[in-house]
């Protein structure tokens, strides 16, 4: 039994570790940026979007997000908010407003 004690301790230590969670904010920002670039189509040379920050809520299968977005066009620039739902694989973006 004395020989198994270090093995048992090792199994307990490795089994009780908390999983490391990565912050999805950079991936959410890049998914929204790609969606906005795709949505403007052929006018992408004159209109530019910059996603400044994101507030999100992680739910089952998707993230509910609010973005601050800066839009620059030939007529000027503006900053506003956009709300979108992004799938947890960051492939599908559905813009609410």
N, C-alpha and C positions, 0 to 999 in steps of 0.2 A: 504494500500500500504506500510505503514511503516513496517508492520510485514513481508512482503515478501522481503525487501531489504537485510537482511542477507542471505537469501536463494539464491537470485540472485547472490550476491557476491560469495558465496560458489560454485555455479555452474560454474561461470566464471573462478574462480581460478582453480578448478579441471579440467575444460574442456580445459584450455589453457596450461596445463603442457606439456612439451616435453617428449616423451617416452624415457626411459633409454635404451641405446644401449649397448649391451655387446660385448666385443672384441672376435671375432671368432678365433683368432690366436691359442690359445691352442687346440681348437677342430680340426682345420686344421692340426696342428702338429700331434695330436694323430691319425687322420684319415690316414695321410700319413705314419706314423710309422706302423700302422696296415696293410696297403697295402703292404709295403715293407717286413714285416715279413711273410705275406701270400705268396708273390711272390717268396721268396727263398725256401719255402716248407721244405723238409726234411733236408736241409743244414743249418737250423737255429741255430744249436749248434756251428758252427764254424764261421759264419758271423753275425756281429751285426751292426745295423744301429742306428744312433743317429741324429734326426732332430734338427739342431741347431737353425735356425730361418726361418721365412717365410715372404715374401712380397706378398700381395694379392690385387686383384681388385674384388670387389663384383659386379656381374652383375645379370640380372634376371635369377634366377634358379640355379646359380652356382658361384663358386669363381675361378678365374684364379690366380694360385699361382706359385711362384718360391721359392724353398727351398734350403737352404744350408744343406747338409747331410754329416755326417762323417760315413765312412764305415770301420769297423775293421775286418780283416780276418787273418788267420794264417800267411799269407805272409807279412802283414804290414797293414798300415792304410792310408786312403786318405780322403780328403774333396773335395766335388764337388757340382755342382748345378743340380737340377732336376726341371722340370717344369711339372705341372699337373693341371687338371681341376677337381674340387671337387664339387659335388652337394650341394645345400644349406641345405640338411638334413644330410650331412657328411657321407653318405652311399656309394656313387658311386665315385670312383677315376679313372680317366683316365690320364695316364702318357703320356706326349708329348715327353719329352726327359730327 
